[in-house]
């Protein structure tokens, strides 16, 4: 018998789109590398290299690849939900929604909750012992920040069924509607000065990118009735790039596609029309690379590498900041000099820092990878009926997903610093503390689990 990775790779169906798996891994790897490179740590704190050297900000047009991950998510969610619908019983789709949420959230939330609980316990112990200052305090605040991405992803999963129905009815029109709404929000924000309206673009911008994944699932990003092969991705990439450049050059949008300290306007928080255009050019660009990448992934060794990386990608993403800050903490503890960011000495030291951060991340992945293993697939049994006990599970699952979303977003904002002082952050105008955010996430996950399991058990019984 071969290794589990080899067995899984060799069992891959011929119909699987391997390029999507590569894009998922590559996008998360780019985010990790970007975070490691942008961190400008000194004995006084943690800064941003892009703020120290503004000339490097154009690199964010390559390294800000979260739109690609959300695009891939849309593709996967469409296939997963449709697969469950094909196996559903006649009658209500209630149990299908609950099973879909459970299946999609389980692999995401299991490693996330382990990360949250381990760091929460560590933060409490550190602060009870009187620690929490200096780089330790910064670490307790920063390690949860990447969780915002998981919160947005949770929303995409929860909204997949209604948005997929819109896509099936209107196609490109559904995407155009979301993109138009994002543009309208920015007009109201910048031209009319309407307060707080910009936060709507957390939904409109990211769900528009997610909608592109639906179009890809239906083969509508490639050839078309009036467009030969590759023409549509090229138009998407070119149009998105021209739009982003024009908005940055002539509009109120900053050059950086990631948030910068002290900026009045960020393209990321909340997202802007410029970021949506950036997402369009990235999606078009990766689609143009689809054919050569497919040839590469037909090679067994390349495909095994992607399979292995996909099995630990979320764990690595969750723990990569822990590893990076751990390396800097060890350097400070050992009195290793930290050069001024962006100096020649700093760049010379960078490969060594990256190597140690990668090694420590690998150690953490080895310790926690078991929690990323997928559970058995959730499939509504063929004997389910609309009146089975599983009916009614969709509202429970939706409530659980909402609690998870709010809890994860809240924790990304408040962090684990100031636990004993009751530190809070505003989440939709409501103060939320770290313990409250953790409780919301845990309760939400349990509700999704209960709803998904209940739907499946209920479906196996006759009324």
C-alpha positions as CSV (number, residue, x, y, z in Angstrom):
1,X,0.0,0.0,0.0
2,X,1.1,3.5,-0.8
3,X,1.0,6.6,1.4
4,X,-2.5,8.1,2.0
5,X,-1.6,11.1,-0.2
6,X,-0.6,8.7,-3.1
7,X,-3.7,6.6,-2.7
8,X,-5.9,9.7,-2.7
9,X,-4.1,11.2,-5.7
10,X,-4.4,8.0,-7.7
11,X,-8.1,7.7,-6.8
12,X,-8.9,11.1,-8.3
13,X,-11.7,10.9,-10.8
14,X,-10.9,11.9,-14.3
15,X,-13.7,14.4,-14.2
16,X,-12.2,16.4,-11.3
17,X,-11.0,19.9,-12.1
18,X,-7.5,19.7,-10.6
19,X,-6.7,23.3,-11.5
20,X,-9.3,24.5,-8.8
21,X,-7.4,22.6,-6.2
22,X,-4.1,24.2,-7.3
23,X,-5.7,27.7,-7.2
24,X,-7.0,27.1,-3.6
25,X,-3.5,26.1,-2.4
26,X,-1.7,28.8,-4.4
27,X,-4.0,31.6,-3.2
28,X,-3.5,30.7,0.5
29,X,0.2,30.2,0.0
30,X,0.4,33.7,-1.6
31,X,-1.4,35.2,1.4
32,X,0.9,33.5,3.8
33,X,4.0,34.7,2.0
34,X,2.6,38.2,1.7
35,X,2.0,38.4,5.5
36,X,5.5,37.1,6.2
37,X,7.1,39.6,3.8
38,X,5.0,42.6,4.9
39,X,5.8,42.2,8.6
40,X,8.2,44.9,9.7
41,X,9.1,43.8,13.3
42,X,11.3,45.9,15.5
43,X,11.9,45.8,19.3
44,X,9.3,48.6,19.5
45,X,6.5,46.8,17.7
46,X,5.1,45.4,14.4
47,X,4.8,47.6,11.4
48,X,4.0,47.2,7.7
49,X,6.8,47.1,5.2
50,X,4.5,48.7,2.6
51,X,4.1,51.7,4.8
52,X,7.9,51.9,5.2
53,X,8.5,51.5,1.5
54,X,5.4,52.8,-0.4
55,X,7.1,52.0,-3.7
56,X,6.4,48.3,-3.0
57,X,2.6,48.8,-2.8
58,X,2.1,47.7,-6.5
59,X,3.2,44.2,-5.3
60,X,-0.2,44.0,-3.7
61,X,-1.7,43.7,-7.1
62,X,-0.1,40.3,-7.3
63,X,0.0,39.2,-3.7
64,X,-3.6,40.2,-2.8
65,X,-5.2,37.0,-4.1
66,X,-8.1,36.5,-1.7
67,X,-10.4,37.2,-4.6
68,X,-9.1,34.0,-6.2
69,X,-9.8,32.0,-3.1
70,X,-13.4,33.3,-3.0
71,X,-13.8,32.6,-6.7
72,X,-12.7,29.0,-6.2
73,X,-15.1,28.8,-3.3
74,X,-18.0,29.8,-5.5
75,X,-17.1,27.0,-7.9
76,X,-16.9,24.4,-5.2
77,X,-20.0,25.5,-3.4
78,X,-22.1,25.3,-6.6
79,X,-20.9,21.7,-7.4
80,X,-21.4,20.6,-3.8
81,X,-24.9,22.0,-3.4
82,X,-26.1,20.7,-6.8
83,X,-24.7,17.3,-5.9
84,X,-26.8,17.2,-2.7
85,X,-29.9,18.5,-4.6
86,X,-29.5,15.6,-7.1
87,X,-29.6,13.1,-4.2
88,X,-32.4,14.8,-2.4
89,X,-35.8,13.2,-1.7
90,X,-38.9,14.6,-3.3
91,X,-40.3,17.5,-1.4
92,X,-38.6,20.1,0.7
93,X,-34.9,21.0,0.3
94,X,-34.8,21.9,4.0
95,X,-32.6,19.0,5.0
96,X,-30.4,19.6,1.9
97,X,-29.5,23.1,3.1
98,X,-28.7,21.9,6.6
99,X,-26.6,19.0,5.2
100,X,-24.8,21.4,2.8
101,X,-23.9,23.9,5.6
102,X,-22.6,21.1,7.8
103,X,-20.5,19.6,5.1
104,X,-19.0,22.9,4.0
105,X,-18.4,24.3,7.5
106,X,-17.1,21.3,9.2
107,X,-13.7,21.2,7.6
108,X,-13.4,24.9,8.0
109,X,-14.5,25.3,11.6
110,X,-12.9,22.2,13.2
111,X,-9.3,23.5,12.7
112,X,-10.5,27.1,13.4
113,X,-12.1,26.2,16.8
114,X,-8.9,24.3,17.8
115,X,-6.8,27.3,16.9
116,X,-9.2,29.6,18.8
117,X,-9.3,27.4,21.9
118,X,-5.6,26.8,22.1
119,X,-4.8,30.5,21.7
120,X,-7.6,31.5,24.1
121,X,-6.2,29.3,26.8
122,X,-2.7,30.4,26.1
123,X,-3.7,34.1,26.2
124,X,-5.5,33.7,29.5
125,X,-2.6,31.9,31.1
126,X,-0.1,34.6,29.9
127,X,-2.2,37.4,31.2
128,X,-2.9,35.7,34.6
129,X,0.9,35.4,35.0
130,X,1.2,39.1,34.4
131,X,2.4,38.9,30.8
132,X,0.9,40.4,27.7
133,X,3.2,43.4,27.1
134,X,5.6,44.1,24.2
135,X,5.7,41.7,21.3
136,X,3.6,39.2,23.3
137,X,0.7,41.7,23.5
138,X,1.0,42.5,19.8
139,X,0.9,38.8,19.0
140,X,-2.3,38.3,21.1
141,X,-3.9,41.0,19.1
142,X,-2.7,40.1,15.7
143,X,-3.0,36.3,15.5
144,X,-6.7,36.4,15.1
145,X,-6.9,39.1,12.4
146,X,-6.8,36.6,9.5
147,X,-10.0,35.1,10.8
148,X,-11.9,37.9,8.9
149,X,-11.5,35.8,5.8
150,X,-13.1,32.8,7.4
151,X,-16.1,35.0,8.5
152,X,-16.6,36.2,4.9
153,X,-16.3,32.6,3.6
154,X,-19.0,31.5,6.1
155,X,-21.3,34.1,4.7
156,X,-20.6,32.8,1.2
157,X,-21.5,29.3,2.2
158,X,-24.7,30.4,3.9
159,X,-25.9,32.5,0.9
160,X,-25.0,29.9,-1.8
161,X,-28.5,28.4,-2.3
162,X,-30.3,31.7,-3.0
163,X,-27.4,33.2,-5.0
164,X,-27.1,30.0,-7.0
165,X,-30.8,30.3,-7.9
166,X,-30.2,33.9,-9.0
167,X,-27.3,32.7,-11.1
168,X,-29.4,29.9,-12.7
169,X,-32.0,32.4,-13.7
170,X,-30.0,35.4,-14.7
171,X,-26.4,34.2,-15.3
172,X,-24.1,37.1,-15.9
173,X,-27.0,39.4,-14.9
174,X,-26.7,38.2,-11.3
175,X,-23.0,39.1,-11.2
176,X,-23.8,42.4,-12.9
177,X,-26.4,43.2,-10.3
178,X,-24.0,42.6,-7.4
179,X,-21.2,44.6,-9.1
180,X,-23.6,47.4,-9.8
181,X,-24.7,47.4,-6.2
182,X,-21.0,47.7,-5.2
183,X,-20.5,50.6,-7.5
184,X,-23.7,52.3,-6.2
185,X,-22.4,51.9,-2.6
186,X,-19.1,53.7,-3.5
187,X,-21.0,56.5,-5.2
188,X,-23.1,57.0,-2.1
189,X,-20.0,56.8,0.1
190,X,-17.7,59.1,-1.8
191,X,-20.0,61.4,-3.8
192,X,-22.9,61.7,-1.4
193,X,-21.1,61.2,1.9
194,X,-23.8,58.7,3.2
195,X,-22.4,57.4,6.5
196,X,-21.9,53.6,7.1
197,X,-23.1,52.6,3.7
198,X,-19.6,51.4,2.7
199,X,-20.0,48.4,5.0
200,X,-22.5,46.9,2.6
201,X,-19.6,46.2,0.2
202,X,-18.4,43.5,2.5
203,X,-21.3,41.6,1.0
204,X,-21.6,43.1,-2.5
205,X,-17.9,42.9,-3.5
206,X,-17.1,39.5,-2.2
207,X,-20.4,37.9,-3.2
208,X,-19.8,39.3,-6.8
209,X,-16.4,37.5,-6.9
210,X,-18.1,34.4,-5.5
211,X,-20.7,34.6,-8.3
212,X,-17.9,34.3,-10.8
213,X,-17.2,30.9,-9.4
214,X,-20.8,29.9,-10.3
215,X,-20.2,31.1,-13.8
216,X,-17.1,28.9,-14.0
217,X,-18.9,25.9,-12.7
218,X,-21.3,26.3,-15.7
219,X,-18.4,26.8,-18.1
220,X,-19.4,30.4,-18.8
221,X,-16.0,32.0,-18.2
222,X,-14.4,30.4,-21.2
223,X,-15.8,29.9,-24.7
224,X,-19.2,31.5,-25.4
225,X,-21.6,31.8,-28.4
226,X,-19.9,34.9,-29.6
227,X,-16.5,34.6,-28.1
228,X,-13.8,32.1,-29.0
229,X,-11.7,30.3,-26.5
230,X,-9.7,32.5,-24.1
231,X,-11.4,35.7,-25.3
232,X,-13.7,36.0,-22.4
233,X,-11.0,35.5,-19.7
234,X,-8.8,38.0,-21.6
235,X,-11.5,40.5,-21.6
236,X,-12.2,39.9,-18.0
237,X,-8.5,40.3,-17.1
238,X,-8.0,43.3,-19.3
239,X,-11.2,45.1,-18.3
240,X,-10.6,44.5,-14.6
241,X,-7.0,45.7,-14.8
242,X,-8.0,48.9,-16.8
243,X,-10.8,49.6,-14.4
244,X,-8.7,49.2,-11.3
245,X,-5.9,51.4,-12.7
246,X,-8.4,54.1,-13.7
247,X,-10.2,54.0,-10.3
248,X,-6.9,54.3,-8.5
249,X,-5.5,57.0,-10.8
250,X,-8.6,59.2,-11.0
251,X,-10.7,58.2,-8.0
252,X,-10.5,58.3,-4.2
253,X,-8.9,54.8,-4.0
254,X,-5.4,54.1,-2.7
255,X,-2.8,52.2,-4.6
256,X,-2.5,49.3,-2.2
257,X,-4.9,46.5,-2.5
258,X,-4.4,45.6,1.2
259,X,-5.2,47.9,4.2
260,X,-2.5,50.3,5.2
261,X,-2.0,51.8,8.7
262,X,-3.2,55.4,8.9
263,X,-5.0,55.5,5.6
264,X,-8.4,57.3,5.5
265,X,-9.6,54.9,2.7
266,X,-8.8,51.2,2.5
267,X,-9.5,49.0,-0.5
268,X,-10.0,46.1,1.8
269,X,-11.9,47.1,4.9
270,X,-14.5,47.7,3.7
271,X,-13.9,46.5,0.1
272,X,-14.2,48.9,-2.7
273,X,-15.1,48.9,-6.4
274,X,-11.4,49.1,-7.1
275,X,-10.8,45.8,-5.2
276,X,-13.7,44.2,-7.2
277,X,-11.9,45.3,-10.5
278,X,-8.7,43.9,-9.0
279,X,-10.6,40.6,-8.4
280,X,-11.8,40.6,-12.0
281,X,-8.4,40.9,-13.5
282,X,-7.0,38.2,-11.2
283,X,-9.9,35.8,-12.1
284,X,-9.3,36.5,-15.8
285,X,-5.6,36.0,-15.4
286,X,-5.8,32.6,-13.7
287,X,-8.3,31.4,-16.2
288,X,-5.9,32.2,-19.0
289,X,-3.4,29.9,-17.3
290,X,-5.8,27.1,-17.0
291,X,-4.7,25.0,-20.0
292,X,-0.9,24.9,-19.2
293,X,-1.7,24.3,-15.5
294,X,-3.9,21.3,-16.4
295,X,-1.0,19.8,-18.4
296,X,1.3,20.2,-15.4
297,X,-1.3,18.7,-13.0
298,X,-1.6,15.6,-15.2
299,X,1.8,14.6,-14.0
300,X,1.5,12.3,-10.9
301,X,4.2,14.0,-8.8
302,X,2.7,17.5,-9.3
303,X,-0.8,16.3,-8.5
304,X,0.4,14.5,-5.4
305,X,2.0,17.7,-4.2
306,X,-1.3,19.6,-4.6
307,X,-3.3,16.9,-2.9
308,X,-0.9,16.9,0.1
309,X,-1.0,20.7,0.3
310,X,-4.7,20.8,0.1
311,X,-5.0,18.5,3.1
312,X,-3.2,21.0,5.4
313,X,-3.8,24.4,3.7
314,X,-6.3,25.7,6.2
315,X,-4.2,24.6,9.2
316,X,-1.2,26.3,7.7
317,X,-3.1,29.5,7.1
318,X,-4.5,29.6,10.7
319,X,-1.0,29.1,12.3
320,X,1.3,31.0,9.9
321,X,1.2,34.2,11.9
322,X,1.9,32.3,15.1
323,X,5.0,30.9,13.5
324,X,6.2,34.2,12.1
325,X,5.8,36.1,15.4
326,X,7.3,33.1,17.2
327,X,10.4,33.4,15.0
328,X,10.7,37.1,15.8
329,X,10.1,36.5,19.5
330,X,12.9,33.9,19.6
331,X,15.2,36.4,17.8
332,X,14.5,39.0,20.5
333,X,14.9,36.5,23.3
334,X,18.3,35.4,21.9
335,X,19.4,39.0,21.3
336,X,19.6,38.5,17.6
337,X,19.8,41.9,16.0
338,X,16.7,43.0,14.1
339,X,17.8,45.4,11.3
340,X,15.7,48.4,10.4
341,X,13.0,47.3,8.0
342,X,13.8,47.7,4.3
343,X,17.5,48.2,4.8
344,X,20.1,46.1,3.0
345,X,20.7,44.1,6.2
346,X,16.9,43.5,6.7
347,X,16.6,42.1,3.1
348,X,19.7,40.0,3.6
349,X,18.2,38.4,6.7
350,X,14.7,37.9,5.1
351,X,15.4,34.4,3.5
352,X,16.5,33.1,6.9
353,X,13.5,34.5,8.7
354,X,11.2,33.0,6.0
355,X,12.9,29.6,6.3
356,X,12.5,29.5,10.0
357,X,8.8,30.7,9.8
358,X,8.1,27.9,7.2
359,X,9.8,25.3,9.4
360,X,7.8,26.4,12.5
361,X,4.6,26.4,10.5
362,X,5.4,22.9,9.4
363,X,5.8,21.8,13.0
364,X,2.4,23.4,13.9
365,X,0.8,21.8,10.9
366,X,2.1,18.4,12.0
367,X,0.6,19.0,15.5
368,X,-2.8,20.1,14.4
369,X,-3.4,18.7,10.9
370,X,-5.6,15.9,12.2
371,X,-8.4,18.4,12.8
372,X,-8.6,19.3,9.1
373,X,-9.4,15.8,8.0
374,X,-12.8,15.8,6.3
375,X,-15.7,14.0,8.0
376,X,-17.9,11.5,6.2
377,X,-19.9,13.3,3.5
378,X,-23.4,14.4,4.4
379,X,-26.0,13.1,1.9
380,X,-29.7,13.3,2.5
381,X,-31.0,9.7,2.4
382,X,-33.3,8.8,-0.5
383,X,-36.1,7.8,1.8
384,X,-36.4,11.3,3.3
385,X,-39.7,13.1,2.9
386,X,-40.9,16.7,3.4
387,X,-42.6,15.7,6.6
388,X,-39.7,13.8,8.1
389,X,-38.3,14.9,11.4
390,X,-35.4,16.6,9.6
391,X,-37.7,19.3,8.3
392,X,-37.2,22.5,10.1
393,X,-33.5,22.1,10.2
394,X,-32.7,24.8,7.7
395,X,-33.6,27.7,10.1
396,X,-31.6,26.1,12.8
397,X,-28.6,25.7,10.5
398,X,-29.0,29.3,9.2
399,X,-29.0,30.6,12.8
400,X,-25.9,28.6,13.6
401,X,-24.1,29.9,10.5
402,X,-25.0,33.5,11.5
403,X,-23.6,33.0,15.0
404,X,-20.4,31.5,13.6
405,X,-20.1,34.4,11.2
406,X,-20.5,37.0,13.9
407,X,-18.3,35.2,16.3
408,X,-15.4,34.7,13.9
409,X,-15.6,38.3,12.7
410,X,-15.8,39.6,16.2
411,X,-12.8,37.6,17.3
412,X,-10.8,38.9,14.3
413,X,-11.5,42.4,15.4
414,X,-10.9,42.1,19.2
415,X,-8.1,39.6,19.4
416,X,-7.0,38.0,22.7
417,X,-5.2,40.9,24.2
418,X,-6.8,42.5,27.2
419,X,-8.8,39.5,28.3
420,X,-8.7,40.3,32.0
421,X,-9.6,44.0,31.3
422,X,-12.7,43.0,29.3
423,X,-11.4,44.6,26.0
424,X,-14.1,44.8,23.4
425,X,-14.5,45.8,19.7
426,X,-17.5,47.1,17.9
427,X,-19.2,44.5,15.7
428,X,-22.1,46.1,13.8
429,X,-22.3,48.8,16.5
430,X,-22.4,46.2,19.3
431,X,-19.4,45.8,21.7
432,X,-18.1,42.2,21.6
433,X,-15.4,40.7,23.8
434,X,-13.2,37.7,22.9
435,X,-15.0,35.3,25.3
436,X,-18.4,36.3,23.8
437,X,-17.0,35.9,20.2
438,X,-15.7,32.4,21.1
439,X,-19.0,31.5,22.7
440,X,-21.0,32.6,19.6
441,X,-18.7,30.7,17.3
442,X,-18.9,27.5,19.3
443,X,-22.6,27.7,19.8
444,X,-23.1,28.4,16.1
445,X,-21.0,25.4,15.1
446,X,-22.9,23.1,17.4
447,X,-26.2,24.3,16.0
448,X,-25.0,23.7,12.4
449,X,-23.8,20.2,13.5
450,X,-27.1,19.4,15.2
451,X,-29.2,20.7,12.2
452,X,-27.1,18.7,9.7
453,X,-27.2,15.5,11.7
454,X,-30.8,15.9,12.5
455,X,-31.7,16.4,8.9
456,X,-29.9,13.2,7.9
457,X,-31.3,11.1,10.7
458,X,-34.8,12.5,10.2
459,X,-34.6,11.7,6.5
460,X,-34.1,8.0,7.1
461,X,-37.5,7.6,8.9
462,X,-40.9,7.5,7.4
463,X,-43.7,9.8,8.7
